Each structure stands twice: as structure tokens, then as C-alpha cells.
Amino acid sequence: MIIRSITAPNPGPFTLDGTRTYMLGETAVIDPGPAIDSHVEAIRAAMPRLRTILITHRHADHAPAAVPLKSATGARIIAPPGVFGAVDQRVDGGELIDVDGQSIEVIPTPGHTYEHVCYFSSDGDLFTGDTVLGAGTTTIFPPDGNMRDYVESLRRLRALNPRRIFPAHGPVREDAVALLDEYIAHRLEREQQVLNALRSGRKTIADLRALIYPDLSRELRAAAEFQVKAHLEKLAAERRVKRSDEQYELVTSITDQAG
């Protein structure tokens, strides 16, 4: 299957150079992107036979263009629960979708958002939305984002042994398995840093962030604190950390365990 992409004109700190809309064969797109007129028109011009619109999750830089595309072409929208109402088929994992005679499997990948899914082709191509980016790492913002779910989703994708990764932001990655291994290792390393910071006596999210991200620019500190919080919530769910008011500490019986 021929795979092409169009990048939406929405660059930013979290979207990198913009949201990539992937065009599969002649009839399907994944993550149509924001409802920017020029972007919608570019997709229509490139996909005159559009019949299927696949969405990974509900965020405004991924899903809204599906509505004008459906209105203009009659294409069906396939999306997980939580994405806006104009959806023809809801999916949450395990479904097989035919695109130009090729099978596309829906893979459940909660973590970045609770409803996030990825799409995996029979050729071994993995479309990861925001679960894996082509550069940098994904942000997890509780309570919608869940670090424990996210790490399990990464492991689920790794078990697929994909050939290539097509992320919604950043370049296509030919080193799919190595990238997934890197993502998993990064999260476990960051978790260990949180545990070490707690052992050193840091108790608040702000204090933990200051130790773990010492050179971070002011405008990125809030996002970093959300990442620390996401790790703390994972550790609390695993009964490795406990919270009292706005302070955290290790559960005494496991203070000597590594992360």
C-alpha cells in the first residue's frame, strides 16, 4: 500500500512541525488533523476517492477536520469512544478494517488519552498518533492521561514487532522496534529518577521537578510537573508511593526496591 502524508500548518511545542495526516492508498486517511481550511482542501485534492477516515484520539490537532471531510465526501468516520459524535463506527481494539484490500488492525493504546488507539497494517506499518512521536517524547497529562496505562500500551506495541512507525508528529521512523525500546527505557528511567528524588527527601511535585529537570525553561515547567505527577500516580497505583495532601513519600516496606 502506498502511504503519503500531508502536514497541517499547526506547528508548536507539542505538535512539532505540525500534525501529519496519513493517506493510505486511494481511499483512507488517518488523523485528518485540525479543521484548517487549507489543510482540509489539501486532503480533498490529494484524496478524491476518500471513503474512510480513521482517528486515533479526540484532541483538536487530530480529529476536527473529519467533519468537513465527511460533509464534502461522504466518507465514513471510524474513531474510538470519546471522539465527537459524528462517528460511523466506534472502535476500541481488535477490530479489522479493510482499506483497499489490506487489513488494518485497531490496537488499544490508552495512556496519552484514555481512548487512544493506534492502527497496525498487515505490512507491519504502525500508525501511532500521539503514543509515539517521530522526535522527542509524548506528554502525559493526568487525569486524562495515565502513565501506568501508557507504559503498558508501549509494551503492547513493542510486542507487535512493527516494521515502521508513522507518528502524528515528526518524521517516519524506520527503526520502529528500537524506538519503542527507547520509549519504554526512557519512562522507566524517569520513574527511577522520581523514586530517587523521593528517597532524597523531596516530597512535593514542584520540588521533585526541580531536582529531576534542573535546567528546564520556565515555560516548560508546568508540563514537566504533569509528567512527574503522572509517574507518581502510577507508583501510587502500584502501592510503591503514598500521598498525603500535596506531599508524596515512598511506601516504607519497599524503599529499597529499584524502579
Protein Blocks (a to p, Z undefined) as FASTA:
>chain_A
ZZddddddbdcfklonopcdddehjlbcehebjadfklmmmmmmmmmmbcbdcdfblcfk
lmmmmmmmmmmnopacdddehiafkbfbdceehpacdeehiacdddddehjbmkbccddd
fkopacekjmbcfehjdddddfkbcfklmmmmmmmmmmnopabdcdfedcddfklmlmmm
mmmmmmmmmmmmmmmmmmnopabfklmmmmmmmmbcfklmmmmmmmmmmmmmmmmmnopa
ccehjbccddfklmmpcZZ
